[in-house]
Amino acid sequence: MGLALVRARQTRAKIYLDKSLGLVKYLPSGWQPANIGTPDANHKPSFSEPQRLSQGRYQQPKNNNNTMQNYCKTIGALAAASALVAGNASAEVEYEIHTGYSTDYIFRGLDLGTDLIEVGIAASTEVAGFGVSAGAWYATWDNAPGDFEELDLFAEVSKDLGFATFAVGYIYYHFPNSVGATGFDAQEIYFSASKEFFGVETSLTYFWEIEDVGSGSDGYLEAGASKGFELSPCLTLNTGAKLGYLVEEGDLAHLTTKVSLDWAFTETATLSPYLAHSWSLSDTPTSFYFGSKNEFWGGVSLAVSF
């Protein structure tokens, strides 16, 4: 997923609550997340402690200067990639910006909060026969006792080999207002393969953590399928499903389905209301997904390409 990404998002609310006690401590192993029906519905789930603890006390997060250096290096790498793309005179660069609202923030089958507001920008082109894309995604959402923010930077290189399309990508997750400043940032590399079967787009993606606040290397495998139905020249009904699998735990995570109605009201702008539902599939008592409730949510997004 990896697991640390969920740890990073979910433990922030819990740490904030415990900060008033003078030390950061973690709930006992028998504690259950809010979506399983705990007495305290304000707590959000956490897989495990994001940093090592010493005698129940919170160790200082990793050096902020080093973290910011890594962050600046990431920005620099993305900027260099963008400059390379821009320098290719024969390449046509396509851009897209979008914004949206969702009633809940569901990340890989787990409920992280409510009232998600997001905005993003992405650029894509072709260089030497390879598809190249990069962008940024920013979001804010509610999770008692306060609001949280997230900034994701991503880049991908893909190649269509005829029988299938393969891609490798990178994602940097930054949490600006996390407790401990930048101590909860995480990074992933992913590898994917996609192919169309009888009009259905299918994909298989493996996400691998390369740096996080925990031990790293947690693996998350996701299979996807989607199909669009053109209702009119400007109206398309899109359906999709994703199945998540926790590689290290050997456990199914969730099945999530989504239906959206995409209205292209101009040549470059599309409005997309949607509904989604997620089922927890874990049957392993030691898995954090075990016993979690199903989730239903909806939202709307507006995308403009140029």
N, C-alpha and C positions, 0 to 999 in steps of 0.2 A: 504493500500500500504506500509506502511501508507503514508499519505500525507507528513509527515515531511521528509521522505526520498527524495522525489522530491524537497521539500523545501530546504533541505540540499544541494543537488546537484546543483539546479538551482539558488538559491539566491547567491551563492558564486561569480559567474561572475558579478552579478549586484552590489553586495557590493564592489567588487574590482573596478568597474568603478566609483562608487560614492565616494570612499575613497579619491580621489584627491581633493574633495570639502571641506575636513576638517571635515565632519560628514557623517554618513551613513544615507541615507534617502531612502524612498521607493516611487515608482512611483504611481500616482493616480489610483483609482480603475478602471478607464476606460482604463488603459493600457492593450494592448494585446500582447501575446507572438509572437516571431519571426515567428513561423510556421503558423501564421494566416495572415501574410502579413503586419507586421508593417513597418514604415519607417526605423527603426533601426534594421537591421537584425542581429546585434551582440548580442542583448539581448536574453536571454533564459527565458522561462516561470518560474513563481514562484507562488505557491498557495497562500501563505500568509507570513507575516513576521515571521522569524524563532525564534526571541526572542522579548520580550516585549520592546516597545519603550516608552521613556519618553519625551514628548514635541518635538517629531520628532528626537530626538537624540538616538544614539545607546548606549544601556547599555553594560557594560563590560560582556564578556562571562563568563560562569561559571568557577569556579576556576580550573586552568589547573592542579594543583596538584591532586585535587579530580578526575578529568577526567583521568589523567594518572594512578591513583590508580585503577580506574575502568577498564582501559585498561589492566593493569598488571594482575588484578584479572581474566579478561577474558582469557588472555594468559595462566595464571596458570590453569584455569579450563580445557581448551582444552588440555594442557600438561598432566594434571592428567588423563583425559579421555584416551589420547593416551597411557599413561603408563599402565592403566588398561587393555586396549586392548592388548598391547604388553605382559603383564604379563600372559595372558591366553594362556598357551602353546598349547592347543588343537585347538585354533582358527587360521585359515589361513587368513592372512591380505593381501588384494589386494590394490595396489597403482596405481594411474594414475596421470600423469602430462600432461598438455596441454598448448598450446600457440595459439594465433590467431589474426586476424586483421579483423575489420569491418569498412565499409565506414562511418557509423554513430553509435552513442551510443543511442539506443532507449531503454528507461527504462519504462516498463509498458505502452507503447503506446505513450510516449512523447520523443521528440528529445532533447537530452542534449548536443550534440556536434558532432564532426566529427573525423575521423581517430582514432578509438579506437584500442589500442594495449593491449592485455591481456595475462596473464599467470596464471596458477593455479595448485594446487596439492591437491589430496584427497586420503584418506585411508578408507577402509571399511572392516568389518569383521562381524562375528556372535558370540554373547555372550549370553549363556543361552537361545537360541531360539530367541533372538532379533537381528535385524540388527543394527549395529552401524557404523556410518561414521562421518568423520570430515575432514576439509581442510581449505585452504586459497585461495583467488582470488585477484590478483592485476591488476590494469588497469590504463592506462594514455590515455588522449584524448584532443583534441583541442576544446577550447571554448573561443572565443575572450573576453578579450585581452590576454589570455595566455593559457598554458597547465594546466591540472588538474590531480590529482591522486586519486585513491581510493583503499583501502585495506579492503576486507571482510573476516571475520573469521566465520566459520559455523560448526555446529554439528547437528546430527540427530539420533534418535532412532526409529526404525520401527518394526512392528510385522505383520506377515501374519497370518490372522485368517481363511484362507480358502475362505470364501465368499468375503473378501476384505482385503486390506493391509492398516494399519493405521500407521501414523507417527507423531512425534512431533519434531520440530527442533528449532534452535536458530541461529540468524545471527547478527553479530556485524559489523557495517559499520563505517569505519575510513577514514577520509579525511586528509592526511598528510599536504597538502599545502593549506588548507582552510584559508581564512581570519579569524583571531581570533583563530588561531592554531587549537586545538581539539574541539572547541566550536560547531561544526556541526556534531559530531558523533551521531549515532542513533543505536537502538537495536530493534530487532523484535523476537517474538516467532510465530511460525506457526504450524497449525494443518492440516493434510491432510488425505484424504481417496482415494484409487485408486483401480480400478478393470478393468479387461479385458472383453469386450463385443464383441463377434463375431470377434475376432482378432484385435479389436481397444482398445488401452490402454486409459482409461479415468481417470481423477483425479479431485478432488475438494479441494482447499487449502484456508485456511483463515489465513491472516497475521495480527498480532496485535502488535502495537508498545508498548514497555514497558518503553522505555526511549528515548527522542529526545529533540531537541532544542525548540520544541513548547509545546503543552499541552499533547501530548501523546494520546494513545488509539485510534488513527485513524485506521479504519479497511478496509482491502482490500481483496476481495474475487475473486478467479480466478479459472475458470473451464478450463480444458485442455483435448485434445484428440489427439492421435497420432497413426500412423500405418506405418510399414515398409514393403517394397516390395523387396524381394531378387531377384536381376537381375542375379547374378552369385555368385559362392562361395566367392568372395572377393568384390563384389559390391552390395550395398543396397541403395535403394531410400527411404528416410524417409520423411514423411509428418506430419505436426502437426498444431494445432490451439489452441489459448488461448483467453478466453473471460474474461475481467476484469470488476469488479463491485465495486463502492465506497459505502461501507456499510453505513457510517454515513450520506453521502449525498443522498443515495438512488438513485444513478444514474449509468447507464452503462458508462464504461470508454473507452474501446477499444476492437477491435477484431483484433488479430494478427495471421497471417499464415506464415508458414516457410516450405521450401523444401530444403533438403540437399542430396547430393550424397556422401555416405560414401564409401571410397575406402580403404579396409584393405590390404595394399600392403605388410605387413608382419603379422606374428601371433600376434604381440603386438602393431603395429602402424597403425593408421587410419588417412587418410587425408579427410577433409570434407568441400568442397566448398558449399555455401548456398546462397539462395535468400529469402527475407522476405518482407512482406507488412503488414502495420497496418492501420486500419480504426478507426477514432474517432467516437464514438457512442452517445455522450452526447447530449441530447435534453433539458437540463435544463440551462437557461441563466445564472444562478448563479454559475454553475459548471465551473471549470477551463478548462475542456476538451471541453466545448461548443465552436464550431466554429473552433477548431484546425484542421489543414490539415492532410490528409492521408500521410503516410510515406512509402517510398520504399528504401531498402538498401540491401547490400550483404556483403559477407566476406568469410573467409576460416579459418579452424582450424586444428591443428595437435595434436593428442592425442596418448600417449604411456602408456601402462599398463604393470605392472610387479608384 
